[in-house]
Every structure is written in C-alpha cells, then in structure tokens.
C-alpha cells in the first residue's frame, strides 16, 4: 500500500496532464494527421488538374516515407533531439513551409523534394511529441496518452474536411495553402509543448532474457503492416473516387480521421481484457477486411464502412505492436520496430506502382494480402508470447512512479493481475 501511495503521489496533476495531452495532440495533428496524410485526399485533385501521373503520385508518397525513415533514424542517432523544444519548433515551421510551397510549380523534382523534407520533419515532430507525452504523464495519468495519439485522427479528419470543401469552391493549389494554414494553427497550439520538462525515464535493468523468437515474429508482422497499411492509406481515396461521386472520397477520409481519433485509447482498453498479441491479431484481421472491401464492390456505403475500419485500426495496431516490443524487453525494441515499419512504408508504394495502370483496386487487393500475412505473423507471435510470469517486470516502481520498461509500454500497461 505504501508503494501504491508513492506512485499516486507522483502522478502528474490533472490540469497539467490535460495540457500535455492537448499540446501533444496538436503536434501530432500537425506533423502526422495533416503534414503527412493530407496528400491522400489531395492526390485525386492533383491528378485531375495538375497532370500528376499515377507513377509520380506513388513516387511522391515514397519520397515522404523515405524522409520519415531518415527523420526517425536521426532521432536514434542523436537522442538529444527527443528532448529539444527548439527542434520541435523548427520542424513545425519547416513543415508549414513545405505544404505552402507545393503549388509553387508543377515540376516533379520540386514536389518530391518538398515531400521528402516534410517526411523528415514529420518524423521528428512525432518522436519528440510522443517522448514528451510519455515522459510528461506520470502514474495514473498514463492512460490519457491514448487520447494524445488521437491527434493524428483529428488532423486527418480536419484535412479531409478541408479538401472536401476545396473540391467545390477551390483548387488543388488552395488545398495545399489551406493545409499549411491549418498546420500553422496546430503548431501554435503545440508551441509550448516542452519535451525536456519532465525528468528522463529511469530504466530498471531486467535479468530476463526472453522473447527473441517472439520479437522476430512481431518485427515481421509490424513491417508487413507498414507495407499493407500505407498502400491503403495512400490510395484509398483515389480508389473510391473511381467508382463513387466526388464527395465520397474526401468524406471517407474524414471518417478515417474520426475513427482514428479514439482508436488508440479503445484498443488499449481491449488490451486490459485480452493479451496484447490477441489484440494485435484481431486488429490486423479487421483491417484486412476493411482494405479489401472497396475491391469487392464500388457501393458508396461499403466504401464508407471501409474507411471507418481502416481509421479504427491503424493507430491501434501501431501502439499495440510498440507496447509488445517494450514488454518483451528487447534492447531498442521500439526503435527497431519503427525502422521496420518505416521501411515497409517505402516498399509499399513502390511495390504497387506497376499495378496502377488500370486503377487502384489491384493495389488495394495486394495491400489486403500483405496485412493478412501480417496477421499470420501475429498469430505466430500469439503462440510464442511469454507468459506473464516469465515476462519482464512492467509494474510501476515505487520510487519513480514510472514503468520499469520505458517507452510505449507505459501507454498500454495491462492490469497487474493480467495473465494469471
């Protein structure tokens, strides 16, 4: 009981907790929801009015994902970036600039360069914001971090609504300018987020050496998810636009964002009832269905259901997979998983480029197959996953109020009696 009181006393005050959550959500909305994903609903407009070919469209996506990988690797090589408010602010300003400059010309090299830079700063914004929320929330406030991740969904919904309006009263150029303005507004709200305000997490050394085969299965599953999910995330709106009224594609992207907003918190709740590998397996199977639905029929209502399923799963899969990696106690697990995921996002658009000549349905079908393979690997992980008694200790420490395994594990911690 004394230890429990110590943990509760160390908990972040409620008012400060919600400020951290709100600023983190704004940063993630800017860096990910808008800065990274606004390209998806704008893609059809650029193809129709800017002469963007399917091949160049895929190359722009790949450039952005390559930049994201480079940004994530930079944060690994220079970990001081994770606690730098200056880096966060500079990245937000650069991101706004890359969005505003997209209509400056119609040269493919210009667009590729801008999307590459946008990917680098999006990754830096993401890792800095996530580190800030994980280190800033303590004790009982940790459950709020799931809502901070909902900022990604909020940004997606806002960008989708913006492009939907621009389809009727604006142009593809104005879509980018308004996206820049929206990102700037989110940046202002995130400006005071201080990743260095909290003390660095205290890591507790574990004597357990387990989970190498489980981690290999997890890495395989998460890397395949990176390939499959990004195919749907990049081309879902364009695919829907080919067989539905113009408003449906942007409307579907709004639904993706609205479904994503609470998804991380909801999947975290399921992880309190089931084992995390089971949650990961179920989420991947559900996502497979969502990605394949537009391939089977072009009906509007089916397309909207597909958008809801996709939005409701991709953030939950990411946070659950990263939590499993931290739980297994493998050194640099989160960094390794993020690298595999980012590499998958580069491979995905390149792999489907030859399939885009006749539309996007074949690309989505391939994406669904890859996500299904990720589910197979998650099934193998579920059978190999160590029992609770064999796993590294992930309970709160009495002295710090933090989890013994640092990182995303603290977001999705299960009850202490789980697995017994």
N, C-alpha and C positions, 0 to 999 in steps of 0.2 A: 504493500500500500504506500509506503514511503517513497519508493521509486516512482510509483504512478503519480503521486502528488508532485514530485520533482519535475516529471515530464510535463504535467499540466501547467505548472508554474512557468515553465519555459516556453509555453505556447505563445505564438505571435498574437498580440491584441487584435480583436475582431476588426476594428476600424482600419488598422494598418494592413491586416490581411487582405481586406477587400480593395484597398488602394493598390497593393501589389498585384492582385488578380486583375484589376481593371487596366492598369498600365501594361501589364504583360499581354493581356488580350488585345489591346490596341496595337502593340508592337507586332504581334503575330498576325493580326488582321492586315497590317500594312505590308509586312515582309512576305507573308505566305498567301493569305487569302486574296489580296489584290495584286501586289507586286509580282507574285509568281504565277497565279492562276487566272488573272484577268485575260490572259492571252487566249484561253479556251473559248469564251463566248465571243471575243473579237475576231477570232480566226475566220469564221464564215464571212464576216463583213470585209475583211481584207482580201479574201479570195474573190468576192464579188466585185469589189470596187477598186482594189489596189493591184490586181493582177498577181496575187500571191498563188503560186502553184502548190499542189499537194506536197511535192518533194521539198520545196523551200519551206513550206509550213512545218514539215517534220524536222527539217534542219534547224529552224528557229527553236523548236521545242528542245532538240538535243543540245543546242548551244546553252540554253538556260539550265538544263540539268547538269551539263559539264561544269558550268560556273558554280552551281550549287555544290557539286562534289569538291571543287577546288576550295570553296569557302569553308566547307566542313573540315577538309584536311588542314587548312590554315589554322583553324581553331585547335586542332590536335597538336600541330607542330608548335604553336605559340599559345599555350593555355592561358597566358595573361590576358589575351583578348576576351576571354569569357567574363572577366570582371572589369571591363573597361567601358565606362559610360561614354567616353569620347568616341570609341569605335562604334558603339551603338548609334550615336547621333550622326556621325559622319556617314554611316551606312544608310541610315534613313534618308538623309539629304541626297545622297548619290542615287538611291532607288527612285526618288521622286523625279530626279533629272532624267534617268533612263526612260521612264514612262513618257515624260513630256516631249522627249526628243524623237520618239518613234515616228511621228508624222513629218519629221524634218526632211525626208527624202524617200525614194522608193527603191533604193539600192539594197540588194540582198546582203551585201557586206556590212552596211550600216546597221540593218536590223539584227543581224547575227551578233555583231559586236555589242550592241546595246543589251540584247537578251543575255549574252554571256556575262556582262558586268552585273546585270540585275540578278543573275543566279548567284554570283559570288556574295553580293551584299545581302541577299535574302537569307543565305545560309548563316552568315554572321549574325544577322538580326535574330534568327531562330535560335541558334545555340546560346547567344547572350541572354535572350529573354527567358528561355527555358531554365538556364542556370540561375537566373535571378529569382524566378518563382520557386524553384526547388530549394534554394538556399535561404530565401526570404520567408518562406512559410515554415512554421515550426509546430511540433506537437499536433494538437487536434486540428490545426488549420490546414494540414496537408491535403485533406480531401477536397479543398477548394481549387487545387491546381488543375483538376479536370475541367473546371469551368474556364480557367485561363486558356487552355488549349482550344476551347470553343471559339476563341477569337479568330482562328483560321476559318471556321464555318461562317462566322459573321462577315468576314471580309469577302468570302466567296459569294454570299447572298447579296451583299451590297454591290459588288462588281457586276453580278448578274442582272440586278435591277437596273443599274446604270446603263448597261449595254442594251437591255430591252427597250429603254426609253430612247436611246440613240438610234435604234433601228427605225423609229418612226419620225423623229424630229431632228436627227443629227446625222453624222457621218462617222466613218471609221477613224478619221483624224481626231474628231471631237471626242470620240470614245476614249482614246489614249489620253487626251488632255484632261478630261474629267476624272479618269482613273488616277492621274497624277495628283489632281486636286484632292480627291478622296484619300489617297495615300498620305498626302501632306496633313490632312485633318487628323488622321490616325496617329501620325508621327508627333503632332503637337500633344495629343493625349498621352503618348508614351514617353515624352521628352524627359520627364522627371524620374523615370524608372532607373534605379541605381543598382546595377549588378554587383557592386562592391560594398553595399550597405551591411550585409549580413556576414557573420564570420564564416570562413570556409568550412565545409563539412568535415567532420572528424571521422576518418576511416578506421574501422576496427578490423584488425588482422584476423582472418579465419584460418583455422588449421585444416579445414575440409578441402580435399582436392577431388572434386566430383564434377560430373556434368560435361566432360569433353565431347562424348558422343551426342549427348542431348544438345549441346551448343552447336555442333556441326549440323544437326537436323534443323535447329532454329535458324541458323545463318542461311541454310539452303532455302527454307521456307520464306524468310523475310526478303532475301534477294529476289526470289521469283515473284513475290508480291510487288516488289519495286518495278519489275518489268510489266506485270499484268495490270496493276492499278494505274500506271502512268499512261498506258495505251488508252484506257477508258477516260482518264482524267483529261487527256489532250484532245481526243477525237469524239467524245460522246455528244457534244452539242452539234458538231458538224454532221455526225451521222444522223441525229434526229432531224436536223434541218432538211435532209434529203428526202424525207418521206412525210413531213408534217408541216403545218403552217409556220410562218416565220417566227411567231411569238413563242412557239413551243420550246425551241432550243434554249433561248435565254431564260424562259420560265423554268425549264428543267434545271438549269444551272443555279437559279435562285433556290430551288428545292434542295439541291445538293448542299448548298451552304446552310440552309435552315436545318436540315437533318444532321449535318456535321456539328452544329453548334453544341448540342448537349451530348453528343455521342461518346466522347471520351469519358465523361462522368458516368454515363449509363453503363458502358461496358465495364468500367471499374467496379460498379455495383454488382454486376454479374460475377466478377472475379472474387467477390466476397462469398458467393454461394457455390461456385464451381472452381475447379483448378484452372489456373491460367492457361495451360495448354488446351484444355477443353474449350475455353472461351475463344482462344485463337482459332482453333479448328472450326468452330461454329461460325465465327465471323467470316472466315475465308470461304466457307461453303455458301453462306448467304450472299457474299459479294459476287461469287461466281454466277449465281442465278441473276443478280442484278445486271452484270455486264452482258450476259448473253440474251437478255430479254429483247433489246432492240434488234437483234439479229433475227429473231424468230418472227417478229411482226412489226409493222410500222404504225400500229394504232397509237393514237396520242396518249390515251390513258396508260398504256403499257410503258411508253417512254417516260412518263412522269413517275410511275412506280419504280422503274429502273434508276432514275435519278435519286429518289428517296433512299433506295437500298444502298447505292454507291456512297452517297453522302453519309449515311448512318453507319458505315463500316470502316472506311479507310483510316480515320483518325483512331478509332478503337483498336484496329489491328496494329497500328504503329505503336501506340502507348502500351498495349499488352505485350507485344513482342519485346520491346525495350525493357519492360519490367521483368520478363522472364530471364533475359540476358543478365540483368543485375542480380536476380535471385540465384542464378547458377554460380555466381562467384568467380566467373572467368575474368582475368585481368583485361581492362579496356573493352569490356563486352559491348557497352553502348557505342563506343567509337567504331568498333569492328562492324557491328550491325548497321550503323548508319552508312558506313562506306559501302557495304554490300548493297544496301537499299538504293544508294545514290548511283552506284554503277548500274544497277538494274534499270533505273530511270533513263540512263543514257542509251542502254541497249534497246529498250522498248520501242521508241520512235524509229530508230534505225532499222529494227527488225521488220517493222510493218510497212516501211516505205515502198517496197515492191508491190504491196497489196493494195495500194491506194488508187491505182489507175481506174478501177471500177467502183469506187466509193469506199465507204468505211466499214461496211458490215464484216468483211473478211478480217479486217484488223481487230474489230471488237471480238470476233469469234476466237482469234488467236489469243487475245488478252484473257478471255474467259478460260481457255485451256490452260494458260500459264498460271492463273490464280488457282485453278483446280489442282494443278501439280503442287502449288504451294500448300494447299490443304492436305495433300498426301504426305508431304514432309512434316506438316504439323501433326498429322496422325501418328507418324513415327516418333515424333517428339513426345507425344502424349504417353506412349508406351514406355519410353526410356526415361521419362522425367523422374528425378529422385523424389523419394517420399519426404514428407515434412520433417521427419526426424533426422534424415540424412542431409538435409539442405543447410546451407549457411544460415546462421542466425540472423533473422531480419527484424528482430524486435527492437523497440526503442531502447536506447541506452539511458541509464538513469542520470548520467552526468551531463549529456549534451542535448537530450530531447530529440536526437536525430536517429535515423536508421543506421544500422551497422554496415549495410551495403549502400553506398552513396548512389545518387543519380535518380533515374526514373523510378527505381524500386520504391522510393518514398511516396510516389504519387498513387500507386495502385497497391498499397500494402494490404494483405489479407488479414482477417482476424487471427489472433494468436492461436486459437484452437483449430484452425483450418487443417484438414487432412487427418485429424485424429478420429 
